[in-house]
Amino acid sequence: MKKMILLAWTMFRGTQWGGGTTSARKRRLNLGRVGNLLLMFFVAVYVIGLVTAAVYGIYGPLSSAGIQSVIPALVVSVISIVTFLFGAMYAMSVYYHASDVDKILPLPFTPGQIIFAKFLTTLLYEYLLVILAAVPALITYGVLNGSGAAYYVWLVLTAAALPVTPLALSSVLVVLLMRFSPAARNKDRFNMISNILIMAVTLGIVFGLQSVQRLEGADLAAILANGTADIARVTAGIFPGSSIAATALADPAAAGAILQMAGFLLIGVAAVVLLMLCARMFYLKGVMGVGASFARRRKMTTDELQAFAVSGSALRTYALKDLRILLRTPIYFLNNVLMNFLFPLFFIGPVILTMGNEGVGLGQMREAIRTACFGADAFAAPIALGVISAAAIFVCGMNGITASAISREGSCAYVMKYIPMPYRAQIWAKILVGVLISIFPGLILLVMGIVLLTPPAWFLLPMLFVVTGALLIPNLMGILFDLRWPKLTWTDEQKAVKQNLNVLYTMVISLAAAALAVVPAILIYLNLGAGWTPLSYTAVLGFPLLADIALFTMIQRSGPRMLRAMQA
């Protein structure tokens, strides 16, 4: 056991959360460390506040119907499902495709010790979900329900053991697939399927919560009671023990609560033992040769060879290389590219659900907006432009393409130092990729604006201007963050984008920039009236222009210097 704990601690220290192997001098010079901690703190507070508000909102209707005890079952079931899905993806990356696998296999460790150490490392990531989502939800329920001390004892034990069984079972599934299914050995394909499943579940939860907000108290109580019972039956079949933990939390003072919690903990232990047995029998045979690549031999024609030898624009070639990596790497495609096309679901879905709740038709809303923008006493046209600009900044700031452009190079970033291409040209090639992909959500926003506003012809040019300027802002801003703090040390691709704080920085600043794009026009109207509409147009059109000029100047002056100073 001591060897497994030591191995797990060594693996954990190799991640960014464990501090890595950065020298003391570099740690002292990393001025962004405090900023990282503050940003993570605010994100944690936001998530905890959101979960607490959701539980507080549904407790009242459920309590009036006398079925508030479904809340612990709902929390345990949802967390178990999400943990299982994320666990499969993490297990594939950590157990088989991490860079330390080749170094650990020759060491005097048994397969069971290696898997258990990696299981503990992966479990730490799952505990983040439990701490940020499950614990606040269950504490809120306990406070509102007036639960006694026994409830909080079971809460602590449940939180400690909740991710163990789903993660262990997902790990068993991955070990068996890697041993007996050749298709699972394709890391990219497996990650693509896992991420699509996670995305589908996330969208289902988001729209489910949105539709729940439209229900009356009695309807909400009935649907949650039936829905939670169905989910609990499913999770009880897939993750044994989840229904036992929910029952103990729902009635913590019952005589059988101790036995129920003991059974829940024993099931977690049994799941880990099953994982160890599978590791002992199948891990080595599944992990051997995972890093090898195979390709079919094909005879190339003379025309193909000549096409490869033709010289072209260095900027175009470099940008095409980055674009191909984005499209062909599943983690990058799902996180950086696909989200640009999914965002209309997040915008349009809640709006349609809200209108349905209020009894407002789309035609009525369009007519009201059009009258306010282009009617006799029009005042809202610059505000509408500002909203479109803010939406473009927000959406393009979420994709993280330029905010991870340098980080995606990883250990190969040294290539940027010696290829015969100026640093400034390399930077602009990476920006070009981000802008090209951002054009698609920009066009979607333009189409949505035209359909919703049906504007006169003269209004199309300002719309095009603000969208073009707005999609440049997050792309120019993101490359500055990644030039300043590139994350070049990572073991798998998801850490370059999912655990890259530069992406988070860009998102936060994009939110602030989106507010600056629309708030001045609103304030001008509220304080000065409709007579100052020209000033509102100036503010809305001038902000993206000035912001782009400022960011362009910063990149031209500081970009090559930061790239030259980068320790690749």
ChimeraX attribute file (.defattr): number of C-alpha atoms within 10 A of each C-alpha:
attribute: neighborCount
match mode: 1-to-1
recipient: residues
	/A:1	9
	/A:2	7
	/A:3	12
	/A:4	19
	/A:5	16
	/A:6	12
	/A:7	21
	/A:8	22
	/A:9	16
	/A:10	15
	/A:11	18
	/A:12	20
	/A:13	15
	/A:14	18
	/A:15	16
	/A:16	16
	/A:17	11
	/A:18	12
	/A:19	11
	/A:20	14
	/A:21	11
	/A:22	10
	/A:23	8
	/A:24	9
	/A:25	8
	/A:26	9
	/A:27	13
	/A:28	9
	/A:29	9
	/A:30	11
	/A:31	11
	/A:32	13
	/A:33	12
	/A:34	10
	/A:35	12
	/A:36	14
	/A:37	11
	/A:38	12
	/A:39	16
	/A:40	14
	/A:41	11
	/A:42	11
	/A:43	15
	/A:44	16
	/A:45	12
	/A:46	13
	/A:47	14
	/A:48	19
	/A:49	15
	/A:50	16
	/A:51	19
	/A:52	20
	/A:53	15
	/A:54	15
	/A:55	19
	/A:56	15
	/A:57	12
	/A:58	18
	/A:59	23
	/A:60	15
	/A:61	19
	/A:62	22
	/A:63	16
	/A:64	12
	/A:65	15
	/A:66	11
	/A:67	16
	/A:68	22
	/A:69	19
	/A:70	24
	/A:71	23
	/A:72	24
	/A:73	25
	/A:74	21
	/A:75	20
	/A:76	25
	/A:77	26
	/A:78	19
	/A:79	20
	/A:80	23
	/A:81	21
	/A:82	19
	/A:83	26
	/A:84	25
	/A:85	19
	/A:86	20
	/A:87	27
	/A:88	24
	/A:89	22
	/A:90	26
	/A:91	26
	/A:92	24
	/A:93	20
	/A:94	20
	/A:95	23
	/A:96	24
	/A:97	19
	/A:98	16
	/A:99	15
	/A:100	14
	/A:101	15
	/A:102	14
	/A:103	8
	/A:104	12
	/A:105	15
	/A:106	8
	/A:107	9
	/A:108	9
	/A:109	14
	/A:110	15
	/A:111	19
	/A:112	20
	/A:113	20
	/A:114	24
	/A:115	26
	/A:116	24
	/A:117	24
	/A:118	21
	/A:119	24
	/A:120	19
	/A:121	23
	/A:122	22
	/A:123	19
	/A:124	14
	/A:125	16
	/A:126	22
	/A:127	19
	/A:128	12
	/A:129	15
	/A:130	24
	/A:131	15
	/A:132	19
	/A:133	20
	/A:134	24
	/A:135	20
	/A:136	20
	/A:137	24
	/A:138	24
	/A:139	17
	/A:140	18
	/A:141	21
	/A:142	19
	/A:143	10
	/A:144	15
	/A:145	14
	/A:146	10
	/A:147	17
	/A:148	12
	/A:149	12
	/A:150	16
	/A:151	20
	/A:152	16
	/A:153	12
	/A:154	19
	/A:155	24
	/A:156	13
	/A:157	15
	/A:158	23
	/A:159	18
	/A:160	14
	/A:161	21
	/A:162	28
	/A:163	26
	/A:164	26
	/A:165	27
	/A:166	28
	/A:167	31
	/A:168	28
	/A:169	21
	/A:170	23
	/A:171	30
	/A:172	23
	/A:173	17
	/A:174	25
	/A:175	29
	/A:176	18
	/A:177	17
	/A:178	23
	/A:179	19
	/A:180	13
	/A:181	13
	/A:182	10
	/A:183	11
	/A:184	18
	/A:185	22
	/A:186	14
	/A:187	19
	/A:188	14
	/A:189	13
	/A:190	18
	/A:191	22
	/A:192	18
	/A:193	13
	/A:194	19
	/A:195	19
	/A:196	13
	/A:197	15
	/A:198	19
	/A:199	14
	/A:200	12
	/A:201	15
	/A:202	13
	/A:203	15
	/A:204	12
	/A:205	13
	/A:206	15
	/A:207	16
	/A:208	11
	/A:209	12
	/A:210	16
	/A:211	16
	/A:212	17
	/A:213	17
	/A:214	15
	/A:215	13
	/A:216	10
	/A:217	18
	/A:218	12
	/A:219	14
	/A:220	18
	/A:221	25
	/A:222	15
	/A:223	13
	/A:224	19
	/A:225	20
	/A:226	12
	/A:227	14
	/A:228	20
	/A:229	17
	/A:230	14
	/A:231	18
	/A:232	24
	/A:233	15
	/A:234	16
	/A:235	21
	/A:236	16
	/A:237	12
	/A:238	16
	/A:239	26
	/A:240	18
	/A:241	23
	/A:242	26
	/A:243	25
	/A:244	21
	/A:245	28
	/A:246	27
	/A:247	20
	/A:248	26
	/A:249	30
	/A:250	23
	/A:251	15
	/A:252	24
	/A:253	15
	/A:254	13
	/A:255	10
	/A:256	13
	/A:257	21
	/A:258	15
	/A:259	12
	/A:260	21
	/A:261	23
	/A:262	15
	/A:263	16
	/A:264	24
	/A:265	22
	/A:266	15
	/A:267	19
	/A:268	23
	/A:269	16
	/A:270	13
	/A:271	22
	/A:272	21
	/A:273	15
	/A:274	16
	/A:275	23
	/A:276	23
	/A:277	15
	/A:278	19
	/A:279	24
	/A:280	17
	/A:281	15
	/A:282	19
	/A:283	24
	/A:284	16
	/A:285	15
	/A:286	21
	/A:287	19
	/A:288	13
	/A:289	10
	/A:290	14
	/A:291	16
	/A:292	6
	/A:293	7
	/A:294	6
	/A:295	5
	/A:296	5
	/A:297	6
	/A:298	6
	/A:299	7
	/A:300	8
	/A:301	8
	/A:302	8
	/A:303	9
	/A:304	10
	/A:305	10
	/A:306	9
	/A:307	9
	/A:308	8
	/A:309	9
	/A:310	7
	/A:311	8
	/A:312	8
	/A:313	8
	/A:314	15
	/A:315	17
	/A:316	12
	/A:317	13
	/A:318	19
	/A:319	21
	/A:320	16
	/A:321	14
	/A:322	18
	/A:323	19
	/A:324	12
	/A:325	13
	/A:326	21
	/A:327	15
	/A:328	11
	/A:329	16
	/A:330	24
	/A:331	22
	/A:332	24
	/A:333	17
	/A:334	19
	/A:335	19
	/A:336	23
	/A:337	21
	/A:338	15
	/A:339	17
	/A:340	21
	/A:341	13
	/A:342	12
	/A:343	15
	/A:344	15
	/A:345	12
	/A:346	12
	/A:347	11
	/A:348	12
	/A:349	15
	/A:350	15
	/A:351	14
	/A:352	14
	/A:353	16
	/A:354	16
	/A:355	13
	/A:356	13
	/A:357	13
	/A:358	10
	/A:359	9
	/A:360	12
	/A:361	11
	/A:362	13
	/A:363	9
	/A:364	10
	/A:365	14
	/A:366	15
	/A:367	14
	/A:368	12
	/A:369	18
	/A:370	19
	/A:371	17
	/A:372	16
	/A:373	20
	/A:374	17
	/A:375	13
	/A:376	8
	/A:377	11
	/A:378	15
	/A:379	22
	/A:380	22
	/A:381	23
	/A:382	26
	/A:383	24
	/A:384	22
	/A:385	27
	/A:386	31
	/A:387	21
	/A:388	25
	/A:389	32
	/A:390	27
	/A:391	25
	/A:392	30
	/A:393	33
	/A:394	25
	/A:395	26
	/A:396	30
	/A:397	32
	/A:398	22
	/A:399	28
	/A:400	28
	/A:401	29
	/A:402	31
	/A:403	36
	/A:404	30
	/A:405	25
	/A:406	24
	/A:407	25
	/A:408	28
	/A:409	20
	/A:410	19
	/A:411	14
	/A:412	11
	/A:413	16
	/A:414	13
	/A:415	10
	/A:416	17
	/A:417	15
	/A:418	9
	/A:419	10
	/A:420	8
	/A:421	13
	/A:422	13
	/A:423	19
	/A:424	16
	/A:425	14
	/A:426	20
	/A:427	25
	/A:428	19
	/A:429	22
	/A:430	26
	/A:431	22
	/A:432	23
	/A:433	23
	/A:434	30
	/A:435	22
	/A:436	12
	/A:437	19
	/A:438	26
	/A:439	18
	/A:440	15
	/A:441	22
	/A:442	26
	/A:443	15
	/A:444	16
	/A:445	20
	/A:446	18
	/A:447	13
	/A:448	15
	/A:449	18
	/A:450	15
	/A:451	11
	/A:452	16
	/A:453	20
	/A:454	17
	/A:455	16
	/A:456	9
	/A:457	7
	/A:458	8
	/A:459	14
	/A:460	14
	/A:461	9
	/A:462	15
	/A:463	22
	/A:464	17
	/A:465	15
	/A:466	26
	/A:467	25
	/A:468	21
	/A:469	22
	/A:470	33
	/A:471	29
	/A:472	26
	/A:473	28
	/A:474	35
	/A:475	29
	/A:476	27
	/A:477	24
	/A:478	28
	/A:479	30
	/A:480	23
	/A:481	20
	/A:482	25
	/A:483	27
	/A:484	17
	/A:485	21
	/A:486	27
	/A:487	24
	/A:488	21
	/A:489	18
	/A:490	20
	/A:491	18
	/A:492	15
	/A:493	19
	/A:494	18
	/A:495	19
	/A:496	27
	/A:497	25
	/A:498	16
	/A:499	15
	/A:500	23
	/A:501	24
	/A:502	27
	/A:503	24
	/A:504	23
	/A:505	20
	/A:506	29
	/A:507	23
	/A:508	17
	/A:509	17
	/A:510	27
	/A:511	19
	/A:512	14
	/A:513	23
	/A:514	26
	/A:515	18
	/A:516	18
	/A:517	28
	/A:518	24
	/A:519	18
	/A:520	19
	/A:521	27
	/A:522	19
	/A:523	13
	/A:524	18
	/A:525	19
	/A:526	10
	/A:527	9
	/A:528	12
	/A:529	12
	/A:530	16
	/A:531	12
	/A:532	14
	/A:533	20
	/A:534	13
	/A:535	17
	/A:536	27
	/A:537	18
	/A:538	12
	/A:539	20
	/A:540	27
	/A:541	22
	/A:542	15
	/A:543	21
	/A:544	27
	/A:545	17
	/A:546	13
	/A:547	18
	/A:548	21
	/A:549	14
	/A:550	13
	/A:551	19
	/A:552	16
	/A:553	12
	/A:554	14
	/A:555	21
	/A:556	13
	/A:557	12
	/A:558	15
	/A:559	21
	/A:560	18
	/A:561	14
	/A:562	17
	/A:563	21
	/A:564	14
	/A:565	10
	/A:566	16
	/A:567	11
	/A:568	17
